[in-house]
Amino acid sequence: MTQLDNVDKIVLRLDKLKEFVKELKTYQNTTKEELEEDFKTAAMVDRFLELACESVLDISRLVVTDQRLKIPEDSKGYISALGKAGILEEKFAEEFSKIAGFRNILVHMYLDIDYGEVADKINNKLGDFEKFSQQIAKFYELRAKN
């Protein structure tokens, strides 16, 4: 697999992440109680959050591979590795890497979803997905100039 292939895949996933975040923004101001009471809304929000998280993890794996960084032991480690390599702001990467655990809850522990946490993500944390995207894009723009 060539570097260009990985970069193309990263760009494609950044575009999809942007779409997922845009869709999630339509649910901003949704409360924990509304999510608990409205199954269809909760299902839509859960799915778009899952896809956004999965996009972040896929992008992180691709960047780690593309940059030939040490392969981490778990999904959370991929985001952290980008911080340690200076691709993401290190403090941001450490905090944002928790998204891997949140994704696992959405996918595997759907009976235990905390809709207070889901409401917090859509009302207060969507900017983290955008910040991640911006920092990845900035890294590759800078790399392209050298």
C-alpha positions in Angstrom: 0.0 0.0 0.0 1.5 3.3 -1.0 1.5 6.5 1.1 -0.9 8.1 -1.5 -3.4 5.3 -0.9 -3.4 6.0 2.9 -3.7 9.7 2.4 -6.6 9.2 0.0 -8.3 7.0 2.6 -7.7 9.6 5.4 -9.2 12.3 3.2 -12.3 10.2 2.5 -12.8 9.4 6.2 -12.3 13.1 7.2 -15.0 14.0 4.7 -17.3 11.3 6.2 -16.5 12.5 9.7 -17.6 16.0 8.7 -20.9 14.6 7.4 -21.5 12.7 10.7 -20.8 15.7 12.8 -23.0 17.9 10.6 -25.9 15.4 11.2 -25.2 15.3 14.9 -25.4 19.1 15.1 -29.1 18.8 14.1 -29.6 17.0 17.4 -27.9 19.6 19.5 -30.0 20.8 22.5 -31.5 17.3 22.8 -31.6 16.5 26.5 -30.8 13.3 28.4 -34.5 12.9 29.1 -35.5 13.3 25.4 -33.0 10.7 24.4 -34.3 8.3 27.1 -37.9 8.9 26.1 -37.6 8.9 22.2 -36.2 5.6 21.0 -35.8 6.8 17.3 -34.0 9.9 18.2 -31.7 8.0 20.6 -31.0 5.4 17.9 -30.1 8.1 15.3 -27.8 9.9 17.7 -26.2 6.7 18.9 -25.6 5.6 15.3 -24.1 8.9 14.1 -21.9 9.1 17.3 -20.8 5.5 16.7 -19.9 6.4 13.0 -18.1 9.5 14.1 -16.1 7.6 16.7 -15.3 4.8 14.2 -14.1 7.4 11.7 -11.7 8.9 14.2 -10.3 5.5 15.1 -10.0 4.5 11.4 -8.2 7.8 10.6 -5.9 7.3 13.6 -5.0 3.8 12.5 -4.3 5.0 8.9 -2.1 7.9 10.1 -0.1 5.7 12.5 0.4 3.2 9.6 1.2 6.0 7.1 3.7 7.6 9.4 5.2 4.3 10.4 4.6 4.9 14.1 4.7 2.1 16.7 1.5 0.1 16.5 -0.4 0.6 19.8 -2.0 -2.2 21.8 -5.5 -0.8 21.7 -7.7 1.6 19.8 -7.3 4.3 22.5 -3.5 4.1 21.9 -3.8 5.1 18.3 -5.1 8.5 19.2 -2.6 8.9 22.0 0.2 7.9 19.6 -0.8 10.8 17.3 -0.3 13.1 20.3 3.0 11.7 21.2 4.2 12.1 17.5 3.1 15.8 17.5 0.4 15.2 14.9 -2.3 16.1 17.4 -1.8 18.3 20.4 -0.7 15.8 23.1 -3.1 17.0 25.8 -6.0 17.0 23.4 -5.1 13.5 22.1 -4.9 12.0 25.6 -8.3 13.4 26.5 -9.9 12.6 23.1 -8.6 9.1 23.1 -11.4 8.2 25.6 -13.7 8.3 22.6 -12.5 4.7 21.9 -14.1 3.5 25.1 -17.3 5.5 24.4 -17.5 3.8 21.0 -17.2 0.4 22.5 -20.1 1.2 24.8 -22.2 2.3 21.8 -21.3 -0.9 19.9 -21.1 -3.6 22.5 -22.8 -2.4 25.7 -25.8 -0.7 24.2 -27.9 -1.7 27.2 -25.7 0.4 29.4 -25.6 3.6 27.4 -25.5 6.7 29.6 -27.7 9.2 27.8 -26.4 12.0 30.0 -23.0 11.3 28.5 -24.6 11.1 25.0 -26.3 14.4 25.5 -23.1 15.9 26.7 -21.2 14.7 23.6 -23.8 16.2 21.2 -24.3 19.4 23.1 -20.7 20.1 24.2 -18.1 17.9 22.6 -18.8 17.9 18.8 -16.0 20.5 18.5 -13.6 17.8 19.6 -14.3 15.8 16.4 -13.8 19.0 14.4 -10.5 19.8 16.2 -9.3 16.3 15.5 -10.1 16.7 11.8 -8.5 20.1 11.6 -5.3 18.9 13.2 -5.0 15.8 11.0 -5.7 18.0 7.9 -3.1 20.6 9.0 -0.5 17.9 9.5 -0.9 16.6 6.0 -1.0 20.1 4.5 2.3 20.8 6.2 3.7 17.5 5.1 2.7 18.2 1.5 4.7 21.4 1.5 8.0 19.8 2.5 
